[in-house]
């Protein structure tokens, strides 16, 4: 099971990013634990300076933009 963290503060872009992540996971058909957080400590741990951000299995992958569903699917290995 993949651990996916959507890092954001609830802004419109962060909500769109979250929606894209859920859609990508559904389309890929994998089991994933998806967590949405804006905790400053978590952001600092991942060195995320611009929101929204994405971490997969503890590795920061995206920050400061909203990727399309297809890009997120590629990051998930599909």
C-alpha positions as CSV (number, residue, x, y, z in Angstrom):
1,X,0.0,0.0,0.0
2,X,1.3,3.4,-1.0
3,X,1.4,6.3,1.5
4,X,0.4,9.5,-0.3
5,X,0.5,12.9,1.5
6,X,-1.2,15.9,-0.1
7,X,0.5,18.9,1.5
8,X,-1.6,22.1,1.5
9,X,-3.4,24.7,3.5
10,X,-6.9,24.3,2.0
11,X,-6.6,26.9,-0.7
12,X,-8.4,26.3,-4.1
13,X,-5.3,24.9,-5.7
14,X,-4.7,22.5,-2.8
15,X,-8.3,21.3,-3.0
16,X,-8.0,20.7,-6.8
17,X,-4.7,18.9,-6.2
18,X,-6.4,16.7,-3.6
19,X,-9.2,15.9,-6.0
20,X,-6.7,15.0,-8.8
21,X,-4.8,12.7,-6.4
22,X,-8.0,10.8,-5.4
23,X,-8.9,10.5,-9.1
24,X,-5.5,9.2,-10.1
25,X,-5.5,6.6,-7.3
26,X,-9.0,5.4,-8.4
27,X,-8.0,5.2,-12.1
28,X,-4.8,3.3,-11.3
29,X,-6.7,1.0,-8.9
30,X,-4.0,0.8,-6.2
31,X,-4.5,0.7,-2.5
32,X,-3.3,3.9,-1.0
33,X,-3.4,5.6,2.4
34,X,-4.1,9.3,1.4
35,X,-3.5,11.9,4.0
36,X,-4.1,15.7,3.6
37,X,-2.1,17.9,5.9
38,X,-1.0,21.5,6.2
39,X,1.0,20.8,9.4
40,X,4.1,23.2,9.4
41,X,6.3,20.4,10.9
42,X,5.4,18.0,8.1
43,X,6.0,20.7,5.5
44,X,9.4,21.5,7.1
45,X,10.3,17.8,7.2
46,X,9.7,17.5,3.5
47,X,11.3,20.9,2.8
48,X,8.2,22.0,1.0
49,X,8.4,25.8,0.5
50,X,5.6,26.3,-2.0
51,X,2.1,24.8,-1.8
52,X,0.5,22.5,-2.8
53,X,2.9,19.6,-2.5
54,X,2.9,15.9,-2.8
55,X,4.9,13.2,-1.0
56,X,4.7,9.5,-2.0
57,X,6.0,6.9,0.4
58,X,7.9,9.5,2.4
59,X,9.6,11.1,-0.7
60,X,8.6,14.7,-1.7
61,X,7.7,14.6,-5.4
62,X,5.9,17.9,-6.3
63,X,5.6,21.4,-4.9
64,X,4.2,24.7,-5.9
65,X,1.9,23.5,-8.7
66,X,-1.2,21.4,-9.5
67,X,-0.3,18.5,-11.7
68,X,-2.8,16.8,-14.1
69,X,-4.2,13.4,-13.2
70,X,-2.0,11.8,-15.8
71,X,1.2,13.1,-14.2
72,X,0.2,11.8,-10.8
73,X,-0.6,8.4,-12.3
74,X,3.0,8.3,-13.7
75,X,4.3,9.1,-10.2
76,X,2.3,6.2,-8.9
77,X,3.9,3.8,-11.3
78,X,1.2,3.7,-14.0
